[in-house]
Amino acid sequence: MTQQPFVYKIAPMPNLSIIVPCFNSQTTIAHCLTAVRASIYKDFELIVVDDHSSDQTVTVAKGFTDKIIQLDKNKGSGHARKAGMQLCTSDIICFIDSDIIIRPDTLSMIIGFLSQHPSIDAVTGLLAKDSPRQDFFSQYKNLYMHYNFTLLPEKVTFLFGSICAIRKDLYLPNTTDLRYTPDTESGQQLFSNGKTIAFLKDLEVTHLKKYTVITFLMNDFRIPFSWAKLFIRFNGWRQLGKNKTGFAHASQKQLASVMIVYPLVFSAGAGFFFHPLNILSCLLLVIWLILNTSFFRFLFSQRGVIFFLASIGITFIDHLVMMMGIICGFLSEFKNTRSIK
């Protein structure tokens, strides 16, 4: 009997690489990775990149994957994603934040869409309406993000770090100092290089992040601060109004609403000394309410009258904070530009 030669069976490379950057995520990482493992689509590799956590994040993550990168210094999710890329073996990379729960069909949707649309370079999704967090600020932030994303067109100029996927050969690592908006920066880099990012409104994920009043306001200062810098660096004024959008995932209505709050406050304050300005402040208030009517109606339908009424004041304060972030971001970028020159 002739002995048959031994044949080495090499396992095919997975069709999808999933990178989960995390930092002090011990309370959410297990939920995130459990959902990934429960996906209908199974042909993937799962890579966790720990951004120098000081809690038990790595210990928890080891129960779900053997591919873990531990960074020796905390540098932000952008650097963590870049480190994860070094271990990727597939042509499509999906980024999922460590406080996100994907649906069983999320990965199937991503692979299916990119396979059927070879001209699309990347896809991104949005937060679902419902949040497991029951406090006001977490509920409000989640609904705010969901509503504004529903206004976006089919093609966008950003990546949403909570859930996005990109073809590996097109990935552009972040090159700037913007710690809090690496996903938006990557999307702007792709857009400026003529690449196409599809926004899938059915690609919804659940956000586990808990907001306090402090973290809520800090987030809504930091993001506009960085966005203002990106607006200058990527000539954002050329994007305004095109394809029925504003800048990144901010709609035209949202931008107009944020920009109007400071003139409103100024005219209201000056009205104590120069009464005709009260007419202007009333007019600006009416315009602000009109710009946000659809959003407030949405909140009323989702959470009722008490939540709706509380949201009016919170939205106004939030827009003040956002506008302050934008102003500080512009000033910081102009200062940096002048110092370079």
C-alpha positions as CSV (number, residue, x, y, z in Angstrom):
1,M,0.0,0.0,0.0
2,T,1.5,3.3,-1.1
3,Q,1.6,5.9,1.6
4,Q,0.0,9.1,0.6
5,P,2.1,12.3,1.2
6,F,1.1,14.4,4.1
7,V,-0.7,17.6,3.1
8,Y,-0.6,20.6,5.3
9,K,-4.0,22.3,5.5
10,I,-3.5,26.0,5.8
11,A,-6.6,27.7,7.2
12,P,-7.8,30.5,4.9
13,M,-7.5,34.0,6.1
14,P,-10.6,35.5,7.6
15,N,-12.7,37.8,5.5
16,L,-12.9,40.4,8.3
17,S,-10.6,41.8,11.0
18,I,-12.3,43.4,14.0
19,I,-10.3,45.9,16.1
20,V,-11.7,46.9,19.5
21,P,-9.6,49.7,21.1
22,C,-10.2,50.0,24.8
23,F,-9.2,52.0,27.8
24,N,-10.4,51.3,31.4
25,S,-13.3,49.4,29.9
26,Q,-13.7,46.6,32.4
27,T,-17.4,47.3,32.9
28,T,-18.4,47.2,29.2
29,I,-15.7,45.1,27.3
30,A,-17.3,41.8,28.1
31,H,-20.7,42.9,26.8
32,C,-19.0,44.2,23.7
33,L,-17.0,41.1,22.9
34,T,-19.8,38.7,23.8
35,A,-22.0,40.5,21.2
36,V,-19.2,40.2,18.6
37,R,-18.8,36.4,19.3
38,A,-22.6,36.0,19.0
39,S,-22.6,37.4,15.4
40,I,-24.3,35.3,12.7
41,Y,-21.2,36.0,10.5
42,K,-18.3,34.0,11.9
43,D,-15.4,34.4,9.5
44,F,-13.5,37.0,11.4
45,E,-10.5,37.6,13.6
46,L,-11.0,39.7,16.8
47,I,-8.2,42.0,17.9
48,V,-8.4,43.9,21.2
49,V,-6.0,46.8,21.7
50,D,-5.6,48.0,25.3
51,D,-4.6,51.7,25.5
52,H,-2.7,51.3,28.7
53,S,-5.6,50.6,31.0
54,S,-5.2,50.7,34.8
55,D,-8.2,48.4,35.5
56,Q,-9.0,44.8,34.7
57,T,-9.8,45.4,31.0
58,V,-7.1,43.0,29.7
59,T,-8.0,40.2,32.1
60,V,-11.6,40.4,31.0
61,A,-10.8,40.6,27.3
62,K,-8.5,37.5,27.4
63,G,-11.6,35.4,27.9
64,F,-12.8,36.3,24.4
65,T,-9.7,36.6,22.2
66,D,-6.0,35.6,22.2
67,K,-5.0,38.6,20.0
68,I,-4.4,41.4,22.5
69,I,-2.1,44.3,22.1
70,Q,-1.1,46.2,25.3
71,L,0.2,49.7,24.6
72,D,2.8,51.1,27.1
73,K,1.3,54.5,27.0
74,N,-2.2,56.0,26.7
75,K,-2.4,57.9,23.4
76,G,-6.1,57.6,22.4
77,S,-8.2,55.4,20.3
78,G,-6.6,56.6,17.0
79,H,-3.2,55.2,18.0
80,A,-4.8,52.0,19.4
81,R,-6.5,51.4,16.0
82,K,-3.3,52.0,14.2
83,A,-1.5,49.4,16.5
84,G,-4.3,46.9,15.8
85,M,-3.8,47.2,12.1
86,Q,-0.4,45.6,12.5
87,L,-2.0,42.3,13.3
88,C,-4.8,42.4,10.7
89,T,-4.7,39.6,8.1
90,S,-7.9,40.3,6.2
91,D,-8.9,42.9,3.5
92,I,-11.7,44.5,5.4
93,I,-11.3,46.0,8.9
94,C,-14.1,46.8,11.2
95,F,-13.7,49.2,14.2
96,I,-16.0,48.8,17.2
97,D,-15.7,50.8,20.4
98,S,-15.4,48.9,23.6
99,D,-18.7,50.3,25.0
100,I,-20.7,49.2,22.0
101,I,-23.0,46.2,21.5
102,I,-23.5,45.2,17.9
103,R,-26.5,43.2,16.6
104,P,-26.2,39.6,15.4
105,D,-26.5,40.7,11.8
106,T,-24.1,43.7,12.0
107,L,-21.1,42.0,10.6
108,S,-23.1,40.3,7.9
109,M,-24.5,43.6,6.9
110,I,-21.0,45.1,6.6
111,I,-19.5,42.3,4.6
112,G,-22.6,42.0,2.4
113,F,-22.7,45.7,1.5
114,L,-19.0,46.0,0.7
115,S,-19.1,42.8,-1.3
116,Q,-22.0,44.1,-3.4
117,H,-20.6,47.6,-3.7
118,P,-17.0,47.4,-4.8
119,S,-16.9,51.2,-5.5
120,I,-17.6,51.9,-1.8
121,D,-14.4,52.3,0.2
122,A,-15.9,52.4,3.7
123,V,-19.1,52.2,5.7
124,T,-20.3,53.7,8.9
125,G,-23.4,53.5,11.1
126,L,-25.2,55.1,14.0
127,L,-26.5,54.6,17.6
128,A,-29.8,53.0,18.1
129,K,-32.5,55.0,19.8
130,D,-32.7,52.9,23.0
131,S,-29.9,53.0,25.6
132,P,-29.6,50.6,28.6
133,R,-28.6,53.6,30.7
134,Q,-31.7,55.1,32.4
135,D,-30.3,58.4,33.6
136,F,-31.3,61.6,31.8
137,F,-28.0,62.6,30.3
138,S,-27.2,59.2,28.8
139,Q,-30.7,58.9,27.4
140,Y,-30.6,62.5,26.0
141,K,-27.1,62.1,24.4
142,N,-28.1,58.8,22.8
143,L,-31.3,60.3,21.4
144,Y,-29.5,63.4,20.2
145,M,-26.9,61.4,18.3
146,H,-29.5,59.1,16.8
147,Y,-31.7,61.9,15.6
148,N,-29.0,64.0,14.0
149,F,-27.6,60.9,12.3
150,T,-30.9,60.1,10.7
151,L,-30.7,63.5,8.9
152,L,-27.5,62.4,7.0
153,P,-27.3,61.5,3.3
154,E,-26.3,58.2,1.9
155,K,-22.7,59.3,1.4
156,V,-20.8,61.1,4.2
157,T,-17.4,62.6,4.9
158,F,-16.6,61.0,8.3
159,L,-16.2,57.7,10.1
160,F,-18.2,57.0,13.3
161,G,-15.8,55.2,15.6
162,S,-18.5,53.3,17.4
163,I,-19.1,51.2,14.3
164,C,-17.3,51.6,10.9
165,A,-15.5,49.4,8.4
166,I,-12.9,50.2,5.8
167,R,-11.0,48.3,3.1
168,K,-7.5,47.7,4.5
169,D,-5.5,49.1,1.6
170,L,-7.2,52.4,2.0
171,Y,-6.7,52.9,5.7
172,L,-5.1,56.3,6.5
173,P,-3.7,56.5,10.1
174,N,-4.2,59.7,11.9
175,T,-1.3,62.2,11.6
176,T,-2.4,65.0,13.9
177,D,-2.7,65.7,17.6
178,L,-6.5,65.4,17.7
179,R,-7.1,62.9,20.5
180,Y,-10.9,63.0,20.6
181,T,-11.9,62.9,16.9
182,P,-9.6,60.3,15.2
183,D,-12.6,58.8,13.4
184,T,-13.8,62.1,12.0
185,E,-10.2,62.9,10.9
186,S,-9.8,59.5,9.1
187,G,-13.1,60.1,7.3
188,Q,-12.0,63.6,6.2
189,Q,-8.7,62.1,5.0
190,L,-10.6,59.5,2.9
191,F,-13.0,62.2,1.5
192,S,-10.2,64.5,0.6
193,N,-8.5,61.7,-1.3
194,G,-11.6,61.1,-3.4
195,K,-12.8,58.0,-1.5
196,T,-16.5,57.1,-0.8
197,I,-17.9,56.5,2.6
198,A,-21.5,55.0,2.7
199,F,-23.7,55.8,5.7
200,L,-26.0,52.8,6.4
201,K,-29.0,53.8,8.5
202,D,-29.8,50.2,9.3
203,L,-26.3,49.7,10.8
204,E,-27.4,50.5,14.3
205,V,-25.5,49.6,17.5
206,T,-26.2,50.1,21.2
207,H,-24.2,52.5,23.3
208,L,-23.3,51.5,26.9
209,K,-21.6,54.7,27.9
210,K,-22.9,56.5,31.0
211,Y,-22.9,60.3,31.0
212,T,-22.9,62.5,34.0
213,V,-23.6,66.3,33.6
214,I,-19.8,66.8,33.8
215,T,-18.8,64.2,31.2
216,F,-21.7,65.3,29.0
217,L,-20.6,68.9,28.9
218,M,-16.9,68.0,28.6
219,N,-17.6,65.7,25.6
220,D,-19.6,68.4,23.9
221,F,-16.8,70.9,24.3
222,R,-14.0,68.6,23.2
223,I,-15.6,67.3,20.1
224,P,-16.5,70.7,18.6
225,F,-13.0,72.0,19.7
226,S,-11.4,69.3,17.6
227,W,-13.9,69.6,14.8
228,A,-13.1,73.3,14.4
229,K,-9.4,72.4,13.8
230,L,-10.5,69.8,11.3
231,F,-12.8,72.3,9.6
232,I,-9.7,74.5,8.9
233,R,-7.3,71.7,8.0
234,F,-9.7,70.1,5.5
235,N,-11.3,73.3,4.2
236,G,-14.7,72.5,5.7
237,W,-16.3,75.6,4.3
238,R,-16.2,73.9,0.9
239,Q,-18.4,71.1,2.3
240,L,-21.1,73.2,3.8
241,G,-24.4,72.7,2.1
242,K,-23.2,70.1,-0.3
243,N,-25.1,66.8,-0.5
244,K,-27.6,68.2,2.0
245,T,-25.2,68.2,4.9
246,G,-23.1,70.6,7.1
247,F,-19.8,69.3,8.3
248,A,-19.0,65.7,9.2
249,H,-22.1,64.4,11.0
250,A,-23.4,67.8,12.0
251,S,-26.4,68.8,9.9
252,Q,-27.0,72.3,8.6
253,K,-29.8,72.8,11.1
254,Q,-27.6,71.7,13.9
255,L,-24.8,74.0,12.9
256,A,-27.2,77.0,12.5
257,S,-28.8,76.2,15.9
258,V,-25.4,76.1,17.7
259,M,-24.2,79.3,16.0
260,I,-27.3,81.4,16.9
261,V,-27.1,80.9,20.7
262,Y,-24.4,83.4,21.5
263,P,-26.0,86.3,19.5
264,L,-29.2,85.4,21.3
265,V,-27.6,85.6,24.8
266,F,-25.7,88.8,23.9
267,S,-28.8,90.5,22.6
268,A,-30.9,89.4,25.6
269,G,-28.3,90.7,28.0
270,A,-27.8,94.0,26.1
271,G,-31.6,94.4,26.0
272,F,-31.6,95.4,29.7
273,F,-29.7,98.6,28.7
274,F,-31.0,99.1,25.1
275,H,-34.6,97.8,25.0
276,P,-34.9,97.6,21.2
277,L,-32.5,94.7,21.3
278,N,-35.2,92.7,23.1
279,I,-37.0,92.4,19.8
280,L,-33.9,90.9,18.2
281,S,-33.4,88.4,21.1
282,C,-37.1,87.3,20.8
283,L,-36.7,86.8,17.1
284,L,-33.5,84.8,17.5
285,L,-35.2,82.7,20.2
286,V,-38.1,81.9,17.8
287,I,-35.6,81.0,15.1
288,W,-33.7,78.7,17.5
289,L,-36.9,77.0,18.6
290,I,-38.0,76.5,14.9
291,L,-34.6,75.0,14.1
292,N,-35.0,72.5,16.9
293,T,-38.7,71.8,16.6
294,S,-38.3,68.5,14.9
295,F,-35.8,67.3,17.4
296,F,-38.0,68.3,20.4
297,R,-41.0,66.6,18.7
298,F,-38.8,63.5,18.4
299,L,-37.9,63.6,22.1
300,F,-41.5,64.1,23.1
301,S,-42.6,61.1,21.1
302,Q,-39.8,58.9,22.5
303,R,-39.7,60.0,26.2
304,G,-42.8,62.0,27.0
305,V,-43.5,65.6,28.2
306,I,-41.3,65.8,31.2
307,F,-38.2,64.6,29.4
308,F,-39.1,66.9,26.5
309,L,-39.5,70.0,28.7
310,A,-36.2,69.3,30.5
311,S,-34.5,68.8,27.2
312,I,-35.2,72.3,25.9
313,G,-33.0,74.0,28.5
314,I,-30.3,71.3,28.3
315,T,-30.2,71.7,24.5
316,F,-29.7,75.4,24.8
317,I,-26.9,75.0,27.4
318,D,-25.4,72.3,25.4
319,H,-25.3,74.5,22.3
320,L,-23.6,77.2,24.3
321,V,-20.9,74.7,25.3
322,M,-20.5,73.4,21.7
323,M,-20.1,77.0,20.4
324,M,-17.5,77.7,23.0
325,G,-15.6,74.6,21.9
326,I,-15.8,75.8,18.3
327,I,-14.5,79.3,19.1
328,C,-11.7,77.9,21.2
329,G,-10.8,75.4,18.5
330,F,-10.6,78.0,15.9
331,L,-8.5,80.3,18.1
332,S,-6.2,77.4,18.9
333,E,-5.8,76.4,15.3
334,F,-5.1,79.9,14.1
335,K,-2.5,80.3,16.9
336,N,-0.8,77.1,15.8
337,T,-0.8,78.1,12.2
338,R,0.8,81.5,13.0
339,S,3.4,79.9,15.2
340,I,4.4,77.5,12.4
341,K,4.7,80.4,9.9
